[in-house]
Amino acid sequence: MGSNVTLEMVADLAEVSTCTVSKILSGRDANSIYKRETIARVKAAAKRLQYFPRIQARGLRSGLKYMMTFVTSNVGENHTREYLAPICVGAMEKLAQKGYSVQTLVAESAEKASALFGQSDGIAAITELSDEIRDLIEAKKLPAIWVNMGKGKPHDCIEPDDVSGCKLLARHLLDCGYENAFFVRRNDMERPHRSLITRRNVMKENLTGFHFEEVLREIALLSDIYRRVRKGQLKKTVIAGYGEGDTTFALCLALSHGLSVPGDIGFCACDMTVVREDIYGGVEFTGATSDIFEVGHQSGRMLLEKIEHNGFPIPSVCVPESLVIGNSTRQQ
């Protein structure tokens, strides 16, 4: 039912007044006023009818906190520091205005997820999740949004506008006078995801007149490119890594081959989540970058709208990317 359920319907099912339902579901001293049986009966009725209180009805009551869960399947330190944390901070700037706090969940098991989802008013999924966790989110009937994994869906998704960022990057490489570009990606992707395919295709289509080649992130393949650069067989060459990790790997190997950056060869990242300084050996990457805090802002806004509209679909959002120019590419 969900979106058509009213406070009166919950009260009728629980056999209490609408005032009682309102106080129990809002948490206003409910434990000190009502019996445990009454509280349990009201919550059971609300759950059965899939009733979600509107934010406006709840209001802002001093000292109260409501909960949003940001769930991820990635436990890596870099992911937490550079992606999950900025998204949560950005979201809190929106959510705190309505009395919400944020908890994070590493979705290691459905049992653990189920317990935390039971405390949540809404869910933001930050990375690809297992089918089991996805099914659990659907079963809980909680307002949910999907961050950076919408696969082009028209509703409830937030993604970086990877097309705009790579167009800016391609224009920069053209202006720098490069003629050869190698798109490097890690080799553990049997089925590359949509963002990788999109960024690769945008770079290829916009680097007009270039020799463009896709290369797996393997020492032998990259070493062959670097040997050709050193022999003068490849000139005006740039390595365009899919992500920062791909670009850093390729850069370190190039430096071990005695190549100078950007004198002998240039480097850039097609998807640079966070702008870093001094990546390696004094090199600062040029790349297309997303405003991850803005992704968080949009996440908070969309979650609030999902709750205010009782779970109805919210139009998806693309967050524009920008170009950061470091010293890893030639001066224009």
C-alpha positions as CSV (number, residue, x, y, z in Angstrom):
1,M,0.0,0.0,0.0
2,G,2.5,2.6,1.2
3,S,1.8,5.9,-0.6
4,N,-2.0,5.9,0.0
5,V,-1.9,5.0,3.6
6,T,-3.1,7.6,6.1
7,L,-2.6,8.1,9.8
8,E,-6.3,7.3,10.3
9,M,-5.9,3.9,8.6
10,V,-3.0,3.0,10.9
11,A,-5.0,4.1,13.9
12,D,-8.0,2.0,12.9
13,L,-5.9,-1.1,12.4
14,A,-4.1,-0.6,15.7
15,E,-7.4,0.3,17.5
16,V,-6.0,3.5,18.9
17,S,-6.5,7.2,18.3
18,T,-4.6,9.1,15.6
19,C,-3.0,11.2,18.3
20,T,-1.5,8.0,19.8
21,V,-0.2,6.9,16.4
22,S,1.4,10.3,15.8
23,K,3.1,10.4,19.1
24,I,4.4,6.8,19.0
25,L,5.7,7.0,15.4
26,S,7.3,10.4,16.1
27,G,9.0,9.1,19.2
28,R,7.7,11.9,21.4
29,D,8.1,10.4,24.9
30,A,6.2,7.3,23.7
31,N,7.9,4.9,26.1
32,S,7.0,6.9,29.1
33,I,3.3,7.5,28.0
34,Y,2.1,4.2,26.5
35,K,2.3,0.5,27.3
36,R,4.8,-1.6,25.4
37,E,1.9,-3.6,23.9
38,T,0.3,-0.4,22.5
39,I,3.6,0.8,21.0
40,A,4.2,-2.6,19.5
41,R,0.7,-2.8,18.1
42,V,1.0,0.7,16.4
43,K,4.4,-0.1,14.9
44,A,3.1,-3.4,13.6
45,A,0.1,-1.7,12.0
46,A,2.3,0.9,10.4
47,K,4.7,-1.8,9.1
48,R,1.9,-3.9,7.8
49,L,0.4,-1.0,5.9
50,Q,3.8,0.3,4.8
51,Y,3.1,3.7,6.3
52,F,5.9,6.3,6.1
53,P,5.3,9.6,8.0
54,R,5.8,12.7,5.9
55,I,8.6,15.0,7.0
56,Q,6.2,17.9,7.3
57,A,4.0,16.0,9.7
58,R,7.0,15.0,11.8
59,G,8.2,18.6,12.0
60,L,11.5,19.6,13.7
61,R,11.5,18.6,17.3
62,S,14.5,19.6,19.4
63,G,16.8,16.8,20.2
64,L,15.2,14.2,17.9
65,K,17.2,12.4,15.2
66,Y,16.0,10.4,12.3
67,M,18.2,8.0,10.4
68,M,19.3,7.6,6.8
69,T,21.5,4.6,5.9
70,F,24.3,4.9,3.3
71,V,25.1,1.3,2.3
72,T,28.2,0.2,0.4
73,S,29.8,-3.2,-0.5
74,N,33.3,-1.7,-0.7
75,V,35.4,-1.8,2.5
76,G,38.6,-0.3,1.0
77,E,40.3,2.6,2.9
78,N,40.6,4.7,-0.3
79,H,36.9,4.2,-1.1
80,T,35.8,5.2,2.4
81,R,38.1,8.3,2.6
82,E,37.7,9.6,-0.9
83,Y,34.2,8.6,-1.9
84,L,31.9,7.4,0.8
85,A,32.9,10.0,3.5
86,P,32.5,13.0,1.2
87,I,29.1,11.8,0.0
88,C,27.9,11.4,3.6
89,V,29.3,14.8,4.6
90,G,27.6,16.4,1.7
91,A,24.3,14.6,2.4
92,M,24.4,15.6,6.0
93,E,24.4,19.3,5.1
94,K,20.9,18.7,3.6
95,L,19.6,16.0,6.0
96,A,20.5,17.8,9.2
97,Q,18.2,20.6,8.3
98,K,15.3,18.1,8.7
99,G,16.6,16.4,11.8
100,Y,18.3,13.4,10.2
101,S,21.5,11.8,11.0
102,V,23.5,9.3,8.8
103,Q,24.8,5.8,9.5
104,T,27.0,3.8,7.1
105,L,26.7,0.1,6.5
106,V,29.1,-2.3,4.7
107,A,26.7,-4.8,3.3
108,E,28.5,-8.0,4.2
109,S,25.4,-10.0,5.1
110,A,21.7,-9.7,4.7
111,E,21.2,-10.4,8.4
112,K,23.3,-7.4,9.4
113,A,21.7,-5.2,6.7
114,S,18.2,-6.1,7.8
115,A,18.8,-5.0,11.4
116,L,20.1,-1.6,10.4
117,F,17.5,-1.1,7.6
118,G,14.9,-1.6,10.4
119,Q,16.2,1.6,12.0
120,S,16.3,3.6,8.8
121,D,13.9,6.1,7.2
122,G,15.7,5.9,3.9
123,I,18.6,4.2,2.1
124,A,21.3,5.5,-0.3
125,A,23.2,2.6,-2.1
126,I,26.7,3.8,-2.9
127,T,28.2,0.9,-4.8
128,E,27.0,-2.2,-6.6
129,L,25.3,-4.5,-4.1
130,S,24.5,-8.2,-4.1
131,D,21.1,-9.4,-5.4
132,E,20.4,-10.5,-1.8
133,I,20.9,-6.9,-0.4
134,R,19.0,-5.4,-3.3
135,D,16.1,-7.7,-2.7
136,L,16.1,-6.8,1.0
137,I,15.9,-3.1,0.2
138,E,12.9,-3.8,-2.0
139,A,11.3,-6.0,0.6
140,K,11.7,-3.3,3.3
141,K,9.8,-0.8,1.1
142,L,12.0,2.0,2.3
143,P,12.6,5.1,0.1
144,A,15.9,4.3,-1.7
145,I,18.2,6.0,-4.1
146,W,21.2,4.7,-6.1
147,V,24.4,6.6,-6.3
148,N,26.7,6.2,-9.3
149,M,25.2,2.9,-10.5
150,G,21.9,3.9,-12.1
151,K,22.9,2.6,-15.5
152,G,21.0,5.4,-17.1
153,K,17.7,4.9,-15.3
154,P,15.4,7.9,-15.4
155,H,14.5,7.8,-11.7
156,D,16.0,7.7,-8.2
157,C,19.7,7.8,-9.4
158,I,22.6,10.2,-9.0
159,E,25.6,9.9,-11.3
160,P,28.5,12.0,-12.5
161,D,28.0,13.5,-16.0
162,D,30.9,11.4,-17.4
163,V,30.3,12.7,-20.9
164,S,30.9,16.4,-20.1
165,G,34.0,15.7,-18.2
166,C,35.6,13.5,-20.9
167,K,34.8,16.0,-23.6
168,L,36.6,18.7,-21.7
169,L,39.6,16.4,-21.2
170,A,39.7,15.4,-24.9
171,R,39.6,19.1,-25.9
172,H,42.6,19.7,-23.6
173,L,44.6,16.9,-25.1
174,L,43.9,18.2,-28.6
175,D,45.0,21.7,-27.5
176,C,48.2,20.2,-26.1
177,G,49.1,18.7,-29.5
178,Y,49.1,15.0,-28.6
179,E,48.6,12.6,-31.5
180,N,48.6,9.1,-29.8
181,A,46.4,8.1,-26.9
182,F,46.3,4.9,-25.0
183,F,43.2,4.3,-22.9
184,V,44.4,2.1,-19.9
185,R,42.0,0.1,-17.7
186,R,42.5,-2.6,-15.2
187,N,42.2,-6.2,-16.5
188,D,39.8,-7.6,-13.8
189,M,36.7,-6.4,-15.6
190,E,35.2,-9.3,-17.6
191,R,32.1,-7.1,-18.2
192,P,33.2,-3.4,-18.1
193,H,30.5,-1.2,-16.6
194,R,28.6,1.6,-18.3
195,S,30.8,4.4,-17.0
196,L,34.0,2.9,-18.4
197,I,32.4,2.2,-21.8
198,T,31.0,5.7,-21.9
199,R,34.2,7.5,-21.0
200,R,36.3,5.4,-23.4
201,N,33.8,6.1,-26.3
202,V,33.6,9.8,-25.6
203,M,37.4,10.1,-25.6
204,K,37.8,8.1,-28.8
205,E,35.1,10.1,-30.6
206,N,36.4,13.5,-29.5
207,L,40.1,12.8,-30.1
208,T,39.8,13.5,-33.8
209,G,42.9,12.6,-35.8
210,F,44.4,10.6,-33.0
211,H,45.7,7.1,-33.0
212,F,43.5,5.7,-30.2
213,E,44.0,2.3,-28.6
214,E,42.6,0.6,-25.5
215,V,45.2,-1.3,-23.4
216,L,44.7,-3.5,-20.4
217,R,46.7,-2.5,-17.2
218,E,49.4,-5.1,-17.6
219,I,53.2,-4.5,-17.2
220,A,54.1,-6.2,-20.5
221,L,51.7,-4.2,-22.6
222,L,52.6,-0.9,-21.1
223,S,56.3,-1.6,-21.1
224,D,56.1,-2.2,-24.9
225,I,54.5,1.2,-25.3
226,Y,57.2,2.9,-23.2
227,R,60.0,1.2,-25.1
228,R,58.5,2.5,-28.4
229,V,58.4,6.0,-26.8
230,R,62.0,5.9,-25.8
231,K,63.1,4.7,-29.3
232,G,61.2,7.6,-30.8
233,Q,58.7,5.3,-32.6
234,L,55.8,6.9,-30.7
235,K,55.8,10.7,-30.4
236,K,53.3,13.1,-28.8
237,T,51.8,10.3,-26.7
238,V,49.5,10.5,-23.7
239,I,48.3,7.7,-21.4
240,A,44.6,8.2,-20.5
241,G,43.9,6.0,-17.6
242,Y,40.3,5.1,-16.9
243,G,40.6,5.9,-13.2
244,E,43.2,7.3,-10.8
245,G,44.4,3.8,-10.0
246,D,45.0,2.9,-13.6
247,T,46.8,6.2,-14.3
248,T,49.0,5.9,-11.2
249,F,50.0,2.3,-12.1
250,A,50.9,3.4,-15.6
251,L,52.8,6.4,-14.4
252,C,54.9,4.5,-11.9
253,L,55.9,2.0,-14.6
254,A,56.8,4.9,-17.0
255,L,59.1,6.5,-14.5
256,S,60.8,3.1,-13.9
257,H,61.5,3.1,-17.6
258,G,63.3,6.4,-17.3
259,L,60.6,8.5,-19.0
260,S,60.0,12.1,-18.0
261,V,56.5,13.4,-17.5
262,P,55.2,15.3,-19.4
263,G,58.4,15.8,-21.5
264,D,58.5,12.2,-22.9
265,I,54.9,11.2,-22.3
266,G,51.7,12.7,-20.8
267,F,49.3,11.2,-18.4
268,C,45.6,12.0,-17.5
269,A,42.7,10.3,-15.7
270,C,39.3,10.0,-17.3
271,D,37.6,9.5,-14.0
272,M,39.3,11.3,-11.2
273,T,37.2,11.1,-8.1
274,V,39.3,13.3,-5.8
275,V,41.9,15.9,-6.8
276,R,45.2,14.9,-5.2
277,E,48.4,16.8,-5.0
278,D,51.8,15.1,-5.6
279,I,50.5,11.7,-6.7
280,Y,53.9,10.3,-7.3
281,G,57.3,11.9,-7.9
282,G,55.9,15.4,-7.9
283,V,53.3,14.6,-10.6
284,E,49.8,16.1,-10.3
285,F,47.3,14.5,-12.7
286,T,45.2,16.3,-15.3
287,G,41.7,14.7,-15.3
288,A,38.0,14.9,-15.4
289,T,36.7,15.1,-11.8
290,S,33.4,15.0,-10.0
291,D,32.3,17.1,-7.1
292,I,31.7,14.3,-4.7
293,F,30.3,16.7,-2.0
294,E,27.7,17.9,-4.6
295,V,26.8,14.2,-5.2
296,G,26.2,14.0,-1.4
297,H,24.1,17.2,-1.5
298,Q,22.0,15.7,-4.2
299,S,21.7,12.4,-2.4
300,G,20.4,14.2,0.7
301,R,17.9,16.2,-1.3
302,M,16.6,13.2,-3.2
303,L,16.2,11.1,0.0
304,L,14.1,13.9,1.6
305,E,12.0,14.2,-1.5
306,K,11.5,10.4,-1.6
307,I,10.1,10.5,1.9
308,E,8.1,13.7,1.4
309,H,6.4,12.0,-1.6
310,N,5.9,8.7,0.1
311,G,8.4,6.8,-2.0
312,F,7.3,8.0,-5.4
313,P,10.0,8.1,-8.1
314,I,12.2,11.2,-8.2
315,P,13.9,12.2,-11.5
316,S,17.5,11.1,-11.8
317,V,20.3,13.7,-11.6
318,C,23.6,14.0,-13.4
319,V,26.2,16.1,-11.5
320,P,28.4,18.0,-14.0
321,E,32.2,17.3,-14.0
322,S,35.0,19.7,-14.4
323,L,38.5,19.6,-15.8
324,V,41.5,19.8,-13.5
325,I,44.8,20.6,-15.2
326,G,48.0,19.3,-13.5
327,N,51.6,19.0,-14.6
328,S,51.1,15.6,-16.1
329,T,50.2,17.0,-19.5
330,R,52.0,19.5,-21.7
331,Q,51.4,23.2,-21.4
332,Q,49.0,24.5,-24.0
